[in-house]
Amino acid sequence: METIPRFIDTTLRDGEQSPGVVFSLHEKIRICSLLDKVGVPELEIGTPAMGRRETEEIRTLCSMGFEFKTIAWCRGNIKDIKLAARSGTDSVHISFPVSSIHLKAMEKDELWVLEHLLETMDEAMSLFESVSVGAQDASRASSSFLKEFVGAAKFAGASRIRLADTVGILNPFSATGLVSSIHDLYRDLPIEFHGHNDLGMATANTVAAFLAGASCLSTTVNGLGERAGNAAMEEVAMALELSAGIRQPLNTGYFSELSECVSKASGRRINESKPVTGSMVLTHESGIHTRCLLKDRNTYELFPAERVGKKTQSFLIGKHSGRSSLKDWLEKSHLSITNEMCSLLLAKVKALSEQKKSSLTDEELVTLYKEIHSIKNHQLWNP
């Protein structure tokens, strides 16, 4: 049976934990509305333990009738569980430290984790139909304790286990090994993978984790998150579909709108070369490329712009342009030119582009076009 990836969005929880990022309730509602249109099935909507205002905003979002299921994030204690219950979310996620590094920093040990896991699970199971359990820093935990922890969570009734690469130390091979080691042992327990991007591999690791057996994928819009961020939902979805041939359920036509919305709300500018939703990822200047693109956009574009909610972009004209793209611009601008004049114009375009260290604007191109015509007319009248 084909496994369809289940996306758990954590933009409003892990995404907002980015230093300096604060979403207003209005912005949260807008983000939720777009995530609903995208078809995200579950949304980690916040941390009730942050305070009354956070709890009230979570309750407001939960009452708005969105299609996705909502999750409250909690630490491994009963107080957090009770606060989550008051927030009105559909389910709860309980996170426990499992690596020796985190345990030492929190002045806890493995026995404490196992005891509090059972205690908090009893409370959570009495208040929620669905309870997921997180292994924080799973990528640096001892294999034996991680397996013991997952087994205890399963025994206590966890609906799924989250394996967190908390500091982004994994690579696709080690991510595969981590997920496989748990999946092979507990095949009937759904695995969620939560990857961070500290080494730039969060998207690749998340795809690898899915292929290794993690059916649930924790992501954020734009990869927003602590430090270098998390796996970007839009990148993971398109990578699964186009690179791994996996049918994914999201409505990708809203990706660009959602990406821009989160960028504005977070104050984090989207890099123009960001995969999938960056402003320049489907823009071309190279003459060698544009000549082929004029015949078939598939030659140098992996997916059509409309697939992610963008419009097909015109070619940029600059230092690397060739006659084909320049003629295409002239035709679209309803400007006629001979082959000889086109060569002269192209030479001027390249010279100005090198001087400016950028491509040219339409206004600059028109000015150069008029200069070429002026020179040609002068030659005709003054042979």
C-alpha positions as CSV (number, residue, x, y, z in Angstrom):
1,M,0.0,0.0,0.0
2,E,1.3,3.4,-1.0
3,T,2.2,5.7,2.0
4,I,1.2,9.3,1.5
5,P,3.3,11.7,3.6
6,R,1.4,13.4,6.4
7,F,2.7,17.0,7.0
8,I,2.6,18.4,10.5
9,D,3.2,22.1,10.3
10,T,5.0,23.8,13.2
11,T,5.3,27.4,11.8
12,L,3.3,28.9,14.7
13,R,5.3,26.9,17.3
14,D,8.9,26.2,16.2
15,G,8.8,28.9,13.6
16,E,7.8,31.6,16.0
17,Q,10.6,30.4,18.3
18,S,13.0,32.0,15.9
19,P,14.8,34.9,17.6
20,G,12.9,38.1,17.2
21,V,9.9,36.6,15.5
22,V,6.5,37.4,17.0
23,F,3.2,36.7,15.2
24,S,0.1,38.8,16.0
25,L,-3.2,37.0,16.3
26,H,-4.3,38.5,12.9
27,E,-1.1,37.1,11.3
28,K,-1.7,33.7,12.9
29,I,-5.2,33.6,11.5
30,R,-4.0,34.5,8.0
31,I,-1.2,31.9,8.1
32,C,-3.7,29.3,9.4
33,S,-6.2,30.2,6.6
34,L,-3.5,29.6,3.9
35,L,-2.2,26.4,5.5
36,D,-5.8,25.2,5.5
37,K,-6.0,26.0,1.7
38,V,-2.8,24.2,1.2
39,G,-4.3,21.1,2.9
40,V,-2.0,20.6,5.8
41,P,-3.7,18.0,7.9
42,E,-2.2,18.9,11.3
43,L,-0.9,22.1,12.8
44,E,1.3,22.4,15.9
45,I,-0.4,25.6,16.9
46,G,1.5,26.8,19.9
47,T,2.8,26.3,23.5
48,P,0.1,26.9,26.1
49,A,2.8,27.0,28.9
50,M,4.0,30.3,27.4
51,G,1.1,32.1,29.2
52,R,-2.5,33.2,29.3
53,R,-2.3,35.2,26.1
54,E,-0.8,32.3,24.1
55,T,-3.5,30.0,25.5
56,E,-6.3,32.4,24.6
57,E,-4.9,32.8,21.0
58,I,-4.7,29.1,20.6
59,R,-8.3,28.7,21.8
60,T,-9.4,31.4,19.3
61,L,-7.6,29.7,16.4
62,C,-9.1,26.3,17.4
63,S,-12.6,27.8,17.4
64,M,-12.4,29.1,13.8
65,G,-13.4,25.9,12.0
66,F,-10.3,25.1,10.1
67,E,-10.1,21.6,8.6
68,F,-6.7,20.7,10.1
69,K,-6.3,19.1,13.5
70,T,-4.5,21.2,16.1
71,I,-1.7,20.2,18.4
72,A,-0.4,21.8,21.6
73,W,3.3,21.4,22.4
74,C,4.2,20.5,26.0
75,R,7.2,19.6,28.1
76,G,7.1,16.4,30.0
77,N,5.1,17.5,33.0
78,I,1.5,17.4,34.1
79,K,1.1,21.1,34.5
80,D,1.8,21.6,30.8
81,I,-0.7,18.9,29.9
82,K,-3.5,20.5,31.9
83,L,-2.8,23.9,30.3
84,A,-2.9,22.3,26.9
85,A,-6.3,20.8,27.7
86,R,-7.6,24.3,28.5
87,S,-6.4,25.6,25.2
88,G,-8.9,23.5,23.3
89,T,-6.5,21.7,20.9
90,D,-7.4,18.4,19.3
91,S,-4.3,16.7,20.5
92,V,-1.1,17.2,22.5
93,H,2.6,16.6,21.9
94,I,4.9,15.8,24.8
95,S,8.6,16.3,24.4
96,F,11.3,14.6,26.5
97,P,15.1,15.0,26.3
98,V,16.8,11.7,25.4
99,S,20.4,12.5,24.7
100,S,23.0,12.6,27.5
101,I,23.9,16.1,26.5
102,H,20.3,17.4,27.1
103,L,19.8,15.3,30.2
104,K,22.9,16.6,31.8
105,A,22.0,20.2,31.0
106,M,18.5,19.7,32.4
107,E,19.9,17.9,35.5
108,K,17.8,14.8,34.7
109,D,18.6,11.2,34.0
110,E,17.2,8.3,31.9
111,L,15.2,6.9,34.8
112,W,13.5,10.3,35.3
113,V,12.5,10.4,31.7
114,L,10.9,7.0,31.8
115,E,9.1,7.6,35.0
116,H,7.7,11.0,33.9
117,L,6.8,9.6,30.5
118,L,4.4,7.1,32.1
119,E,3.1,9.7,34.5
120,T,2.4,12.4,31.9
121,M,1.0,9.9,29.4
122,D,-1.6,8.8,32.0
123,E,-2.7,12.4,32.4
124,A,-2.6,13.2,28.7
125,M,-4.5,10.0,27.7
126,S,-7.3,11.0,30.1
127,L,-7.7,14.4,28.4
128,F,-6.9,13.8,24.7
129,E,-7.8,11.1,22.2
130,S,-4.4,11.5,20.4
131,V,-1.0,12.0,22.2
132,S,2.3,12.1,20.3
133,V,5.6,11.8,22.1
134,G,8.8,13.5,21.2
135,A,12.4,12.3,21.5
136,Q,14.3,15.6,21.8
137,D,17.8,15.4,20.4
138,A,17.2,11.8,19.2
139,S,20.0,12.2,16.7
140,R,22.5,12.3,19.5
141,A,20.9,9.9,21.9
142,S,22.3,6.4,22.6
143,S,20.6,3.9,20.4
144,S,19.8,1.6,23.3
145,F,18.0,4.3,25.4
146,L,16.2,5.7,22.4
147,K,14.7,2.3,21.6
148,E,13.8,1.8,25.2
149,F,12.2,5.2,25.3
150,V,10.2,4.6,22.1
151,G,9.0,1.2,23.5
152,A,7.9,2.9,26.7
153,A,6.0,5.5,24.7
154,K,4.3,2.9,22.6
155,F,3.4,0.9,25.7
156,A,1.9,4.0,27.3
157,G,-0.4,4.6,24.4
158,A,1.4,7.1,22.2
159,S,-0.2,7.7,18.8
160,R,3.2,8.3,17.2
161,I,6.8,9.1,18.1
162,R,8.7,12.2,17.0
163,L,12.4,11.8,16.3
164,A,14.0,15.2,16.5
165,D,17.3,16.1,14.9
166,T,17.4,19.0,17.3
167,V,20.7,20.5,16.2
168,G,20.7,19.3,12.6
169,I,23.6,17.0,12.8
170,L,22.2,14.2,10.6
171,N,22.8,13.7,6.9
172,P,20.6,11.7,4.6
173,F,22.4,8.5,5.3
174,S,22.4,8.8,9.1
175,A,18.8,10.0,9.0
176,T,17.9,6.9,7.1
177,G,19.7,4.8,9.7
178,L,18.0,6.5,12.7
179,V,14.5,6.1,11.3
180,S,15.1,2.6,10.0
181,S,16.3,1.4,13.4
182,I,13.1,2.5,15.1
183,H,10.8,1.6,12.2
184,D,12.2,-2.0,12.0
185,L,11.6,-2.4,15.7
186,Y,8.1,-0.8,16.0
187,R,6.5,-1.1,12.6
188,D,3.0,-0.4,13.8
189,L,4.0,2.9,15.5
190,P,3.9,5.9,13.2
191,I,7.1,7.9,13.1
192,E,7.3,11.7,12.7
193,F,10.6,13.2,11.7
194,H,11.5,16.8,12.9
195,G,14.7,18.1,11.2
196,H,16.7,21.2,11.8
197,N,18.8,22.9,9.1
198,D,22.0,23.8,11.0
199,L,24.1,22.1,8.3
200,G,21.8,22.8,5.4
201,M,20.4,19.3,5.2
202,A,16.9,19.5,6.8
203,T,15.0,19.1,3.5
204,A,17.2,16.2,2.3
205,N,17.1,14.6,5.7
206,T,13.3,14.8,5.9
207,V,12.9,13.2,2.4
208,A,15.4,10.5,3.5
209,A,13.4,9.9,6.7
210,F,10.2,9.5,4.8
211,L,11.8,7.0,2.4
212,A,13.1,5.1,5.5
213,G,9.7,4.8,7.1
214,A,8.7,8.1,8.8
215,S,5.2,8.7,7.5
216,C,4.8,12.0,9.3
217,L,6.9,15.0,8.5
218,S,7.3,18.1,10.8
219,T,8.0,21.2,8.7
220,T,7.6,25.0,8.6
221,V,6.8,27.5,5.9
222,N,10.1,28.9,4.5
223,G,12.0,26.6,6.9
224,L,11.4,29.2,9.6
225,G,12.7,28.1,13.0
226,E,15.4,28.4,15.6
227,R,19.0,29.0,14.4
228,A,19.2,28.0,10.8
229,G,15.6,26.9,10.8
230,N,13.6,23.7,10.1
231,A,12.8,21.7,7.0
232,A,10.8,23.9,4.6
233,M,7.4,22.5,3.9
234,E,7.3,23.7,0.3
235,E,10.7,22.2,-0.5
236,V,10.0,18.9,1.1
237,A,6.7,18.5,-0.7
238,M,8.2,19.3,-4.1
239,A,11.3,17.2,-3.5
240,L,9.1,14.2,-2.5
241,E,7.1,14.6,-5.7
242,L,9.7,15.5,-8.3
243,S,12.8,13.9,-6.9
244,A,11.5,10.8,-5.2
245,G,8.3,10.2,-7.2
246,I,6.1,10.3,-4.1
247,R,2.5,11.4,-4.3
248,Q,2.1,14.2,-1.8
249,P,-1.3,15.6,-0.8
250,L,-0.6,19.4,-0.6
251,N,-2.1,22.0,-2.8
252,T,1.1,23.5,-4.1
253,G,-0.6,26.3,-6.0
254,Y,-0.7,28.3,-2.7
255,F,2.9,27.9,-1.8
256,S,4.2,31.3,-3.1
257,E,1.3,33.2,-1.4
258,L,1.9,31.4,1.8
259,S,5.6,31.8,1.7
260,E,5.3,35.6,1.2
261,C,2.7,35.8,4.0
262,V,5.0,34.1,6.5
263,S,8.0,36.2,5.3
264,K,6.1,39.4,6.0
265,A,4.7,38.3,9.3
266,S,8.1,37.0,10.5
267,G,10.1,39.9,9.2
268,R,12.4,37.3,7.6
269,R,13.1,38.2,3.9
270,I,13.0,35.3,1.5
271,N,16.3,34.8,-0.3
272,E,15.7,35.4,-4.0
273,S,17.4,32.1,-4.7
274,K,15.5,30.1,-2.1
275,P,14.3,26.8,-3.6
276,V,10.7,26.6,-4.9
277,T,9.5,30.0,-3.7
278,G,12.4,32.4,-4.2
279,S,11.7,35.3,-6.5
280,M,14.5,34.4,-9.0
281,V,14.4,30.6,-9.1
282,L,12.4,30.6,-12.3
283,T,14.2,33.6,-13.9
284,H,16.8,33.3,-16.6
285,E,19.4,35.4,-18.4
286,S,21.9,33.1,-19.9
287,G,21.7,33.1,-23.7
288,I,22.4,29.4,-24.0
289,H,19.5,28.6,-21.6
290,T,17.0,31.1,-22.9
291,R,17.4,29.9,-26.5
292,C,16.3,26.4,-25.3
293,L,13.7,27.8,-23.0
294,L,12.0,29.6,-25.8
295,K,11.4,26.2,-27.4
296,D,10.6,24.2,-24.2
297,R,10.5,25.6,-20.6
298,N,11.2,22.1,-19.3
299,T,14.8,22.3,-20.6
300,Y,15.9,24.4,-17.6
301,E,12.8,24.5,-15.3
302,L,11.9,21.5,-13.1
303,F,8.3,22.7,-12.7
304,P,6.1,25.3,-14.3
305,A,5.7,28.6,-12.3
306,E,2.0,28.1,-12.0
307,R,2.6,24.8,-10.0
308,V,3.7,26.9,-7.0
309,G,1.4,29.9,-7.5
310,K,3.8,32.0,-9.6
311,K,3.5,33.6,-13.0
312,T,5.8,32.6,-15.8
313,Q,8.6,35.2,-15.8
314,S,10.1,37.0,-18.7
315,F,13.8,36.6,-19.3
316,L,16.3,39.1,-17.8
317,I,18.4,41.0,-20.4
318,G,22.0,41.6,-19.4
319,K,25.7,40.6,-19.8
320,H,24.9,36.9,-20.4
321,S,22.0,37.4,-22.8
322,G,22.0,36.2,-26.4
323,R,20.3,37.3,-29.6
324,S,17.3,35.0,-29.1
325,S,16.3,36.4,-25.7
326,L,16.8,40.0,-26.9
327,K,14.7,39.4,-30.0
328,D,12.0,37.8,-27.8
329,W,12.0,41.0,-25.6
330,L,11.8,43.2,-28.6
331,E,8.9,41.3,-30.1
332,K,7.0,41.4,-26.8
333,S,7.7,45.1,-26.6
334,H,6.5,45.6,-30.2
335,L,9.8,47.0,-31.3
336,S,11.2,46.0,-34.8
337,I,14.9,45.7,-35.5
338,T,17.2,44.3,-38.2
339,N,19.7,41.6,-37.5
340,E,22.6,44.1,-37.9
341,M,21.0,46.5,-35.4
342,C,20.2,43.7,-33.0
343,S,23.9,42.8,-32.9
344,L,24.7,46.5,-32.2
345,L,22.1,46.6,-29.5
346,L,23.3,43.4,-27.9
347,A,26.8,44.8,-27.7
348,K,25.5,47.9,-25.9
349,V,23.4,45.8,-23.6
350,K,26.4,43.8,-22.5
351,A,28.6,46.9,-22.0
352,L,26.0,48.6,-19.8
353,S,25.3,45.5,-17.9
354,E,29.0,45.1,-17.1
355,Q,29.1,48.7,-16.0
356,K,26.0,48.4,-13.8
357,K,26.9,44.9,-12.5
358,S,23.3,43.9,-13.1
359,S,20.7,43.1,-15.7
360,L,18.9,46.0,-17.5
361,T,15.5,47.5,-16.9
362,D,12.9,47.8,-19.6
363,E,13.5,51.6,-19.6
364,E,17.2,51.2,-20.1
365,L,16.6,48.7,-22.9
366,V,14.3,51.1,-24.7
367,T,16.8,53.9,-24.3
368,L,19.5,51.8,-25.9
369,Y,17.1,50.8,-28.7
370,K,16.4,54.4,-29.4
371,E,20.1,55.2,-29.5
372,I,20.7,52.4,-32.0
373,H,17.9,53.8,-34.2
374,S,19.3,57.3,-33.9
375,I,22.7,56.2,-34.9
376,K,21.3,54.2,-37.9
377,N,19.2,57.1,-39.1
378,H,22.1,59.5,-38.8
379,Q,24.2,57.1,-41.0
380,L,21.4,57.0,-43.6
381,W,21.2,60.8,-43.9
382,N,24.9,61.3,-43.7
383,P,26.5,58.5,-45.7
